Amino acid sequence: MFRKRCIVCMVVVMTALNMVACAPKLQEDDDKPTENPYVFTALASDPTSSGKSFATDEGVYTVFRNTEDRWFLLFLPHGTTEVTVVSDVDEAILKFEKVGDMLYFQTVSGPYGNRLWTVPCAGGTPTPLALPDDHFLLSKFSIADGYIYYGADYDETRYAVFRMQLETGTFQKLAESTGEPVPVVLSPDGFVYYRDDGQSYCVRPDGSGLKAVAEMTASDFYYDGWRYTLDPEIGYIMRQKGIADATPISLQKYEKAYFTNTGIFAYTSTYVVGESIYRQTLYRMDLNGANVQKISEERLADSELLLADGWLYYFAYDQNVSRWCRIRPDGTEKTLLY
């Protein structure tokens, strides 16, 4: 009996030591990440930066799933209603980015990680992008300056945030994590942001300066130094000062807001547009929570909203079929696109 207890104790101790060894090692310095909307909305899974819909100088890109469960990359040039199919695959597309004249996108490929692909913006057949053999892709990725940043399960039982040079395939581990680092976001402020086991962190692209930052939720977004939270549980939009600091202050409540807490919204400097908590239709309101207006009677079909070029792009059901649509933020000029 004594021998069995010793063995059990040794296993517990070794497990605890392993968890400590894998825990992020934070570094203290005065260089804080800059507060900016790109970081906050991306970590919060806000559709304005979710990676399934985005705008470029040339037009708007989005992901569309048809009734046969096939996934399409679509492109709509600015100033037209003629949608082009860039490519299509039979796996769910999680995110894609445009880099030069190429699109990089990520698909779900079973329980052993996800896959990365490339395809020309002009259209064509997707080509797989190879990662190191033992890296099972977990998170949404980011690309900048010739590198791809991603989270992975590696060495069978360990997790980390990596970056890989696209041209050579050489990679570097930026930070070890205790759980799945999801998502991984490279911000314009020069930091890589990710979540790990319920906590948000940032680290420099060279792996230095690892810090814990304020946690964010799917119903949060950031504008002009304020953190906004849509809270349908109590029927308020709230805002608080302090995003990068661990303890935000000055919490304020505003008038009742009819929005869900699932991140199905987009915003500008003066108003927010989101899904109705009761009817799954589109509403808008001022950033202070006032002036709530319904702008559409349709039932939303997907958690993708994009405000771009004076339009709100969204997915809605038309005779029980998902369609890509756009409408002016005031509820006028609705157009079926695809």
N, C-alpha and C positions, 0 to 999 in steps of 0.2 A: 504493500500500500504506500509506504514511504517513497519507494522508487517511482511509482506512478505519479505521485504528487510532485516530485522533483522534475519529472519529465514535463508535466503540464506547466509548472512554473517557468521552466526554461523556454517553452514554446511561447508563453505569454510575454516574457521579457524580450525575446528575440523579435516578436511581432511589433512590440512597442518601439524597440530600437530602430526597426526598419521604417516605421512610420515617421519617427523623428528625423531619420536620415533623408527621407524623401520630402520632408516639409520645406517650403520655400525659405531661403535664408535672406532676410530683409537687410537692406543697407540703408544707413542713415546719412543723409546729407541735406543741403539746403536747396537742392535743385528739384523743385516740385513740378509735376506735369501741369501744363497749361490747361485751364478750363476752356473747352470749346465744344460746339454742338456735335462735331463729328464723333468724338470719343463717346459722348454721353448717349447719343441716340443709337450708336452701333452696339454698345454693350447692353443697352436696354432692349435690343431687338425691335426697335422702332422701324416700321416699314419704310421710312424715309431713307434708311441705310441698311435694310435687311439683306440686300444683295440680290433680290429677285426682281426689282424694278429700279431703274435709275436713268437719269438723263445725261446726255453729252451735248457738245456743241452741234453735233449732227442730227440728233433726234433722241427718241426714247426707246429703251430696251426693256423687255419683260420676259417672264417665264409663263407659259400657258400649258395646262394639262387638258387633253380632250377626253371624250367619253370612253375611249378605248384605253385610257390610262397611259397614253404616250405623251411625252413632254417636249415642248417646243421652245426654242429661243426666237423671240420676235423682235423686229425693229420697225419703228415708225419714224420716218424723217420729219423734221419740223416743217410745218406749213402744209402738210398733206394728211390724207386719211388712208393712204395706201400702205398696208402692213406687209412687210417682207419676212418670210420664214428663213432665218439664218441656218438653223440646223434642228434636228430632233433626235431623241434617244428614248429608250424604253426603261430608264431608271429615273427616279425622282430627282429633280435638280434642286439643290439646297441654296446655291449662291453662284453668281458669276460676276466677273470683272472684265473691263476692257483695258487692254494694255497695248498701245500703238494700234496696229491694224489686226490684232488678235483678241479673241475672247477666251478667257480661262473660266471653267466652270466645274462645280463639284457635284457628284451624284451619290445617292445612297446605293451601296452594293452589298447588302446583307449584314450579318452580325459581326463581321471581321473588319470593319472600317469602311471608309468611303473612297471614291476614286476621283482623280483630277483629270480634266480633259482640256484640249485646246482646239479651236476652230477659227478660221479666218472670218473677220467681220463681213466679208463679201459673201460668205456661205461656203458650205462644203461638208465633208465627213469629219467628225471629231477624231482627234488623235490622243491616246492616253499619255499623260505626263507621269513619268516614273518617279517614285519616291524611293529612299533606301529600303532594302528588302524587308527589314524588321519593323518598319514604321507603318502602323495602321492608322490612317487619317481619321480624326475624331471631330474636329471643329471646323467652323467656317474660317476660311483663310483670308489673308490680305497680301497684296503684291505691291512692291514699290522698289525703285532703284535697282531693278534686276534681281530682286530676291522675293521668294514666297515665304510668308510667315504662317505657321500652322501648329496645331496641337496634335499629339499622336500618342498612341499606346506603343511602346517599344520594349524590346527585350522581354516580351511576353507578359510581364506583370507591372511595368513601370510606365509613368506618364511624364511628359515634358512638353515645353514649347520649343519649337525649332525654327530655324530659317535655312533655306536652301537657295543657292545661286542657280538661277534658271539656265544659264548658259553652260555651266560646268557640272552641275549636280552635286557640288560639294556642300556639306551642311554643317550647322553648328547648333548645339544645344544652348538655349538662352536661359531656361529656368526649369528646374525639376518641380513637379507638382504631386500632391497627395491623391488627387482625383482627376477626372477628365477636364482638361483646360478648354472650356468652351464659352464663347467663341474667342478667336484670336484676332485682334483688330490693331492695325498699324495706324496711328493717328498723325495728323499734320503737326502736332506739337513735338514729334520726335520720340514718342514712347510706343511700346507695344503693350496693349491692354488685353487682359484675359480674366476669366473667372476660374476659380479652383475651390471646390468643396464649399460653396456658399460665400466665398470672399473674392473681391475683385483686386487685381494686382496690375502694376505696370512695371516694365523693364525696358532699358534702352536696347536698340537693335544689336548692340555688341555684347549684350548679356549682363551689363553692369547696371547698378542703381535700382535694384529690385525694391518695390515699395507696395504696401497695401494702400488701397484707395477706397473711398466711400462706396458702399454697395448700391446697386441700381436694380430696378425692377422693370418688368415689361410695360408698366404703365407710367414710366418716368420719361421726361424729356427735358432738355436744357435750352435756355435762351437768355442771352444778355446777363449772364452771371447768376441766374435764378434756376433752381431745380423745380420743375412742375410735376405733380403727381395727380393722376386721375383716379379717384377713389369712389367707385360706385357703391361700396358698402355703406358709406355715410352720405353719399350724394353730393360730394364737393370736389372741386378742383383746388388743390393746395399748392403753395409754393414755399420754398425755403432757400435761404442763402447758404452757399458753401457746397461745392461739388467735390473738389479734391481733398478737402479737410475731412477728418474722420467723424467729426460731430457737427453736422449742419445746424444752423441757428435760424431764428426769426421765422418760425412756421406761421403761415397765415392761411385762413380759409376764405373761400369765395362762394359765390352763389351756386345753386345746384346745377350739376352737369350730367347729361344723359349719355355717358360713355362707359364702355367696358374697360376692364383692367387687363386686357390681353395684348396690348400693343398695337391694336388695329386703329391707328390714327396717323395723321401727318399735320405739320404746322408751318406757319409763317411767322413774321415778326409781330403780327397783330391778331391772328386767330388760329384755332386748332380745328381740324376736321376729323371726325371719328365715327365709329359704329355705334348705333343706338343700343343701349343695354337691354331694351325691351323688345325691339322689333328687327334688329339686325339691319337697319337702314342707316343712311348717312345724315349726320347732324354736323353743325359747326357752331362755334361759340368764340367769344373774345378771350384773349389770354387771361383776363381777370375773372373768367367764369360766367360773365354776363352775356346777354343777347343770344340765347340758345335758339337756333333755327334748324328746322328740317330742310334738307336740300334734295332729298330723293326718297321715293317710296319703295325702291327696289330692295330685295334681300341680297345682302352681300354673299358672294360665293367663295371668297378667299381672303386671307389676312394681308392683302397688299394694297396700300394706298400710296400714291405718289403725286405731290404737287410740283408741277414743272411747266414753264412756258405759259403760265396763266390758266392751266387746266388742272383738274383733279383726275388722275387715272386710277381705275379700280376694276374689280371683277364682280359681276352680279349675275343672278340667274335670270335667263330669258327662256320661258317655257321649260323650266327644269334643266336647262343646259347652261353651263358657265360661259359667260362672254366677257371679253375685254372691252371696257367702255371708258369714256371720258365725259366730263361735265364741267361747266364753269363753277367756281366755288360758291356762286350765288344761286346755284340750282338751275341755270339756263343752259341751252345749247347742248343737250345730251346727245352723244354720238356712240353708236355701236361700231367698234373698230375691228373685232375679230371674234 
